[in-house]
Every structure is written in C-alpha cells, then in structure tokens.
C-alpha cells in the first residue's frame, strides 16, 4: 500500500473542509497521511440479520419481476396515463374496493 505523508503542515494551509473538521487554531501544525484504501465490499455482502421475518417472500414466483408485480397491484386503481381509475360505484360486485 502506498502512502504519502506531509509533516509539519500549518492548519491554515489545509483545505477548508479539513480545517473545519480539525477545529484547531490556524497556527497549529499537523501531519497529514494519505493512503490508498482497499476497495470495499458491497453493503449487500456485509448485510447480516437474525430477524426471522427477513426473506420470507424470497421464494414467491409471482414476485420475481418486482416492477411487473407492483404494476399489476396498481393497475386496478390507475390508468396507463397515470390518471385515477375511479369507479362511480365503489364496492359494487363488479369492482370491489381495494386490491384485487
């Protein structure tokens, strides 16, 4: 791993964002060490839970395509152009209220 070290740097010469984090007198001298970081693994790989409810729907075949599933849920309520699909007689036997 490569590193660059700047010693005895006056705080006044640091970038403003760094100076604000240090909140020290501008006359103080600091050592700045810059190192290359290892690539981090994705959050999904590091995710751990012991919640028994997590993943209970993972085997649902009707939810493989989440966007299509949600589209089917919303379809009775909205038309393709985004306007509401209001039934003049909500609760009628032909079109029940809520999700179908």
C-alpha positions, 0 to 999 in steps of 0.5 A: 500500500502506498502512502504519502505523508506531509509533516509539519503542515500549518492548519491554515494551509489545509483545505477548508473542509479539513480545517473545519473538521480539525477545529484547531487554531490556524497556527497549529501544525499537523501531519497529514497521511494519505493512503490508498484504501482497499476497495470495499465490499458491497453493503449487500455482502456485509448485510447480516440479520437474525430477524426471522421475518427477513426473506420470507417472500424470497421464494414467491414466483409471482414476485420475481419481476418486482416492477411487473408485480407492483404494476399489476397491484396498481393497475386496478386503481390507475390508468396507463396515463397515470390518471385515477381509475375511479369507479362511480360505484365503489364496492359494487360486485363488479369492482370491489374496493381495494386490491384485487 
